[in-house]
């Protein structure tokens, strides 16, 4: 049986097939029934009609990102590191048959394009096939990139199989690339050429290249797993409660005892915290680092009833700890130790904790005394290395988790103030400056005016003149917040902030 995703093979006469397809396309456009076109193409034509795509030469793929924005998106795209591999796999056919090598994101926006300059220029001029253009089916009708995205399947599209008439002088073959961590489509790899230079093996090359890229990503994933196990497996081994090391996607990469989570993939709470396992048992997910690892522990009594659970409020001037149903106001040094242990779950030696608390004047006996006083309050801290041995939630760690996930607006809205603003402990100052800087950079560069507004409303951002200027420039002319922004800028200029 012929492969329904393949348009041209070695036995096909391209010119004759192009004429047949043009006749079928013309019948479809006027509402007649067509029978000589592959099912995936007819299905795509129907989706294109439903999306309101203009099939005439007046229609073309819209530009949704200028060169700078497209370059910025490509710079952080998961496939950017695989470009050399893609080039190596596809360069032979691209050079021999004058094909363009293309990568789009999961929306169909072209982010990377290489090939012969004359072919690039022709593609850009004739059908807006250029970096920053949207080649989803909704943007450009039936085409290999858009149809591969819509069907989540590799496909070759030839001549008048393209829904938009302006694209029918071209042919393309594309294949989706999936994230081995989540299974989601990361983007599309595509080979595009003039119809006259169609190559019978372009489909196979696109499929093979996507497979090679996915294999490369799987190796990278396993290497990351090894790093996470090496860095954090001691946290899984310690304690009497069942524990697991889980990636942000919910994939379990280590557990003790083996299989206690009841599933290989868990539905973690978005920012960490208490949740329910598939078995119905209660558990707690603690974010560990920027690479998206969580330490998951089983709770015997459920959320809010676990006697050893700790909830810390650290983004305030008067820090508070909730533990065992009690709310305890913390002295400065107690809050500093708890903040440091919370933000460094792998733990501290006495010397390192002393340095982060006192700087060069650190005294081991002072550190041990402060730790002992916390233990008397009921805080379970292990012997050296010092670690909190029960699940811990904190407002600071939640903001970190939001930033790791790219939830900049939520992070800004939850950022009630700097970390322990009255502390001068070196380690706290370092973490405070890092969190402030991370959030400020995210809101200033993220393009979300609501996130930016939340930042300037926070204690840390209220005197940030550049942020206020940026906020004023982003607000709509009729937005009532413009007057507040202008007034605050005037005050900051007057007092030289």
C-alpha positions in Angstrom: 0.0 0.0 0.0 1.3 3.4 -0.9 2.4 5.7 2.0 -0.3 8.4 2.3 2.2 10.8 3.8 4.6 10.6 0.8 3.8 12.8 -2.3 6.6 11.8 -4.7 8.7 8.7 -5.0 11.2 7.5 -7.7 8.4 6.2 -9.9 6.4 9.4 -10.0 6.6 11.7 -13.0 6.5 15.2 -11.2 5.2 17.3 -14.1 2.2 15.0 -14.8 1.4 14.6 -11.1 1.5 18.4 -10.7 -1.1 18.8 -13.5 -3.3 16.2 -11.9 -3.1 17.9 -8.5 -3.8 21.3 -10.0 -7.0 20.0 -11.6 -8.1 18.4 -8.2 -7.3 21.6 -6.3 -9.4 23.6 -8.7 -12.3 21.2 -8.2 -12.0 21.4 -4.4 -11.9 25.2 -4.4 -15.3 25.3 -6.2 -16.8 22.7 -3.9 -16.6 19.6 -6.1 -15.6 16.2 -4.8 -12.1 15.1 -5.3 -10.9 11.5 -5.3 -7.3 11.5 -6.6 -5.7 13.3 -3.6 -4.2 11.7 -0.5 -6.4 11.6 2.6 -4.0 13.7 4.8 -3.9 16.4 2.1 -7.7 16.6 1.7 -8.1 16.7 5.5 -5.6 19.6 5.6 -7.5 21.4 2.8 -10.7 21.2 4.9 -8.9 22.5 8.0 -7.5 25.3 5.9 -11.0 26.2 4.7 -12.2 26.1 8.3 -9.4 28.4 9.4 -10.4 31.0 6.7 -7.1 30.8 4.8 -7.2 32.6 1.5 -6.3 30.1 -1.3 -5.6 32.8 -3.9 -2.3 34.4 -4.8 -3.3 37.4 -2.6 -2.9 35.2 0.5 0.5 34.7 2.0 2.0 33.5 5.3 1.8 36.4 7.9 5.0 37.8 9.5 4.6 37.4 13.2 8.1 38.1 14.4 10.7 40.6 13.2 14.3 39.6 12.8 15.3 40.6 16.4 12.3 38.8 18.0 12.8 35.7 15.9 16.5 35.6 16.8 15.7 36.0 20.5 13.2 33.1 20.3 15.6 30.9 18.4 18.4 31.7 20.9 16.4 30.0 23.7 14.6 27.4 21.7 15.2 23.7 22.7 16.4 22.8 19.2 19.1 25.6 18.9 21.8 23.2 20.1 20.8 20.6 17.5 21.3 22.9 14.5 24.8 21.5 13.7 23.4 18.0 13.7 20.4 19.0 11.5 22.8 20.7 9.1 25.0 17.6 9.0 22.1 15.3 8.2 20.4 17.5 5.6 23.3 19.4 3.9 23.9 16.8 1.2 20.4 16.9 -0.3 20.2 20.6 0.3 23.3 21.3 -1.6 22.7 18.8 -4.4 19.0 19.6 -5.0 18.9 23.3 -4.0 16.7 22.7 -1.0 16.3 25.0 2.0 16.8 23.6 5.5 14.3 25.0 7.9 13.3 24.7 11.6 10.0 26.1 13.0 8.8 26.3 16.6 5.7 24.4 17.8 3.5 27.2 16.6 4.9 27.0 13.0 6.9 30.2 13.1 10.1 29.9 11.1 13.2 30.4 13.4 16.1 29.0 11.4 16.6 28.8 7.6 19.7 28.0 5.6 20.3 27.2 1.9 21.4 28.7 -1.4 21.0 32.5 -1.3 19.1 32.6 -4.6 16.6 29.9 -3.4 16.2 31.8 -0.1 15.5 35.0 -1.9 13.0 33.5 -4.3 11.2 31.8 -1.4 11.0 35.0 0.6 9.9 37.1 -2.3 7.3 34.7 -3.8 5.6 33.3 -0.7 7.1 35.1 2.4 9.0 31.9 3.3 11.4 33.6 5.7 12.4 33.7 9.3 9.6 35.2 11.4 6.7 34.1 9.1 3.9 31.8 10.4 3.6 28.6 8.4 1.0 26.8 10.5 -2.1 25.6 8.6 -4.0 28.6 10.0 -1.3 31.0 8.8 -0.5 29.5 5.3 -2.9 26.7 4.6 -1.7 23.2 3.7 2.1 23.0 3.7 4.5 20.4 5.1 5.4 22.4 8.3 1.8 23.3 9.2 0.4 19.9 8.2 3.1 18.1 10.2 2.1 20.2 13.2 -1.6 19.6 12.7 -1.3 15.9 12.2 1.7 15.4 14.4 3.2 13.3 11.6 5.9 13.6 9.0 4.5 14.6 5.6 5.6 15.6 2.1 3.5 18.3 0.2 4.0 18.7 -3.5 2.9 21.4 -6.0 -0.9 22.0 -5.9 -1.3 19.9 -2.7 -0.5 23.3 -1.1 -3.8 25.0 -0.3 -2.5 28.5 -1.1 -1.9 29.0 -4.8 1.2 31.1 -4.3 3.0 28.1 -2.7 2.1 25.7 -5.5 5.4 26.2 -7.4 7.2 24.6 -4.4 7.5 21.3 -2.6 8.4 20.5 1.0 8.9 17.6 3.3 8.7 18.0 7.1 8.8 16.0 10.3 7.9 16.9 13.9 10.5 16.7 16.7 9.2 15.6 20.1 10.5 16.4 23.6 11.6 13.0 25.1 10.8 14.4 28.5 7.1 15.3 27.8 6.3 13.9 24.4 5.2 17.4 23.3 6.2 18.7 19.8 9.2 21.1 20.1 9.2 22.1 16.5 9.4 21.0 12.8 12.3 20.1 10.6 11.7 20.9 7.0 13.2 20.6 3.5 11.8 23.0 0.9 12.6 23.4 -2.8 11.2 24.5 -6.1 8.8 22.0 -7.6 11.2 21.5 -10.5 14.0 20.3 -8.2 11.8 17.9 -6.1 13.9 15.0 -4.7 12.4 11.6 -4.1 14.3 11.1 -0.9 13.6 14.5 0.8 10.8 12.9 2.9 13.1 10.1 4.1 15.8 12.6 4.9 13.4 14.8 6.9 12.2 11.8 8.9 15.7 10.5 9.5 16.9 13.9 10.6 14.0 14.3 13.1 14.8 10.8 14.5 18.5 11.7 14.9 17.6 14.9 16.7 15.2 13.1 19.0 17.9 10.5 19.8 20.3 13.4 20.6 17.7 14.9 22.9 17.2 11.6 24.7 20.9 11.3 25.3 20.9 14.8 26.7 18.0 13.9 28.9 19.7 10.8 30.3 22.8 12.8 30.9 20.8 15.4 32.9 19.2 12.5 34.8 22.6 11.3 35.8 23.6 14.8 37.0 20.5 15.1 39.0 21.0 11.7 40.6 24.6 12.4 41.4 23.7 15.8 42.9 20.6 14.8 44.9 20.4 11.0 45.5 21.6 11.5 49.0 18.4 13.3 49.7 16.4 10.3 48.5 18.5 8.0 50.7 18.2 10.0 53.9 15.2 9.9 56.3 12.8 7.1 57.1 9.9 8.3 54.8 9.6 7.1 51.2 11.2 9.5 48.8 11.7 10.1 45.1 13.6 12.3 42.8 11.2 13.6 40.1 11.8 15.9 37.1 9.6 18.9 36.4 7.6 16.9 33.8 6.6 14.4 36.6 9.0 11.7 35.4 10.4 9.7 38.3 14.2 9.1 37.9 15.0 7.6 41.4 12.9 6.4 44.3 13.3 4.7 47.7 11.8 2.2 48.0 11.6 1.4 44.4 8.1 1.9 42.9 6.5 3.5 46.0 5.1 6.4 43.9 2.8 3.9 42.1 3.5 5.5 38.7 6.5 6.4 36.5 5.1 9.9 35.9 3.4 12.0 38.5 1.1 15.1 38.3 3.2 17.5 40.4 1.7 20.8 41.7 2.9 23.6 39.5 5.1 25.3 42.1 5.7 22.4 44.4 3.8 21.6 47.6 1.4 19.0 48.8 -0.4 16.7 46.3 -2.1 13.3 46.0 -0.4 10.3 44.4 -2.3 8.0 42.0 -2.7 5.5 44.9 -4.5 8.2 46.9 -1.6 8.6 49.3 -0.5 12.2 50.2 2.9 13.5 49.2 4.9 16.7 49.1 7.0 18.0 46.2 10.0 20.3 47.1 11.6 22.2 44.2 15.4 21.7 44.2 17.1 23.7 41.5 16.8 25.6 38.2 17.0 22.3 36.1 13.5 21.4 37.3 14.2 18.6 39.8 11.8 17.9 42.8 12.3 15.9 45.9 9.0 14.1 46.6 8.2 12.7 50.0 5.3 10.7 51.3 3.1 12.4 54.0 1.6 10.1 56.6 -1.1 12.5 57.7 -2.0 14.6 54.7 -1.6 18.3 53.8 -2.0 20.6 56.8 -2.0 17.7 59.3 1.7 16.6 59.0 3.3 17.5 62.3 6.7 18.1 60.8 5.8 20.2 57.8 7.2 23.7 57.7 5.8 26.8 55.9 8.1 29.8 55.9 7.2 33.4 55.1 10.5 35.0 54.2 9.7 37.8 51.8 8.7 40.1 54.6 10.3 42.3 57.3 8.9 40.1 60.1 9.4 36.5 59.1 7.1 33.7 60.4 7.3 30.0 60.5 4.2 27.7 60.7 5.0 24.2 62.1 2.8 21.6 63.8 -0.2 23.9 63.9 1.8 26.7 65.5 2.8 30.1 64.1 6.1 31.3 65.4 7.6 34.7 64.9 11.3 34.2 64.0 14.3 36.1 65.4 16.6 37.5 62.7 19.2 34.8 63.0 16.7 31.9 63.1 15.0 33.3 60.0 18.4 33.5 58.2 19.3 29.9 59.0 15.9 28.6 57.9 16.1 30.7 54.7 19.6 29.4 53.9 18.6 25.8 54.6 15.4 26.2 52.5 17.2 27.7 49.6 20.0 25.1 49.7 18.2 21.8 50.3 21.4 19.7 49.8 22.6 21.2 53.2 25.5 23.0 54.8 28.6 22.1 56.7 29.1 24.1 59.9 31.9 26.1 58.3 29.9 27.0 55.2 26.8 27.9 57.2 28.9 30.1 59.5 30.4 31.9 56.5 26.9 32.6 55.0 25.7 33.8 58.4 28.6 35.8 59.8 31.1 36.2 57.0 34.8 36.0 57.9 34.0 36.4 61.6 32.2 33.0 61.7 32.4 30.9 64.8 31.5 27.2 64.7 30.2 27.3 68.3 27.8 30.2 67.4 26.5 28.2 64.5 25.9 25.1 66.6 24.2 27.2 69.3 21.7 28.8 66.8 20.9 25.4 65.2 20.3 23.9 68.7 17.9 26.7 69.5 15.9 26.0 66.3 15.8 22.3 67.2 14.3 23.2 70.6 11.5 25.0 68.7 10.7 21.7 67.0 12.5 22.3 63.7 14.0 19.0 62.6 17.5 19.7 61.4 19.9 16.8 60.6 23.4 16.6 62.0 26.1 17.9 59.8 25.5 18.5 57.0 22.7 20.6 58.3 19.4 20.0 56.4 15.7 20.4 57.0 14.5 16.8 57.2 10.8 17.5 56.7 8.9 19.0 53.8 9.3 22.8 53.6 7.3 25.4 51.7 8.3 29.0 51.5 7.2 32.1 49.6 10.7 32.6 48.3 11.0 29.1 46.9 7.5 29.4 45.3 8.7 32.5 43.4 11.8 30.7 42.3 9.7 27.8 41.0 7.5 30.2 39.1 10.5 31.8 37.5 12.0 28.4 36.5 8.7 27.6 34.7 8.7 30.9 32.9 5.6 32.1 34.9 7.0 35.7 35.2 3.6 37.4 35.8 2.7 34.9 38.6 6.2 35.3 40.1 5.9 39.1 40.1 2.5 39.0 41.7 3.6 36.7 44.5 6.8 38.6 45.2 5.7 40.5 48.3 9.2 42.0 48.9 12.9 41.2 49.1 14.1 38.2 51.0 14.6 39.1 54.7 15.2 42.8 53.9 16.7 43.5 57.4 19.3 40.8 57.1 23.0 41.5 56.4 24.1 37.9 56.5 26.3 37.3 53.4 24.4 34.2 52.2 21.0 35.9 52.6 22.2 39.0 50.8 23.5 36.9 48.0 20.2 35.0 47.6 18.2 38.2 48.0 20.2 40.0 45.2 20.0 36.9 43.0 16.2 36.6 43.3 15.7 40.4 42.9 17.9 40.4 39.8 16.3 37.3 38.3 12.8 38.6 38.7 13.7 42.2 37.5 15.5 40.9 34.4 12.5 38.6 33.6 9.9 41.4 33.8 12.0 43.9 32.0 12.7 41.6 29.0 9.6 39.4 29.0 7.2 41.7 27.2 4.4 41.2 29.7 3.2 44.6 30.9 1.1 43.1 33.7 4.2 41.3 35.1 6.1 44.6 34.8 3.3 46.4 36.6 3.3 43.9 39.4 7.1 44.4 39.8 6.8 48.2 40.2 4.1 47.7 42.8 6.4 45.5 44.9 8.7 47.0 47.6 11.7 46.0 45.5 10.5 47.7 42.3 8.7 50.7 43.7 11.8 52.9 43.4 13.0 51.3 40.1 13.0 54.4 37.8 13.9 52.4 34.6 11.1 49.9 35.3 8.6 52.8 35.8 9.7 54.3 32.5 9.3 51.0 30.8 5.9 50.4 32.4 4.7 53.9 31.3 5.8 53.2 27.7 3.9 49.8 27.6 0.6 51.0 29.0 -2.2 51.9 26.6 -2.9 55.6 26.3 -6.3 55.3 28.0 -5.0 53.0 30.8 -5.8 54.8 34.1 -2.5 53.5 35.5 -0.6 55.9 33.3 -1.2 58.8 35.7 0.1 56.8 38.6 3.2 55.8 36.6 3.8 59.4 35.5 3.4 60.7 39.0 5.8 58.1 40.5 8.4 58.9 37.8 8.1 62.6 38.8 8.7 61.8 42.4 11.7 59.6 41.7 13.2 62.3 39.5 12.6 65.0 42.1 14.3 63.0 44.9 17.0 61.6 42.6 16.2 57.9 43.0 
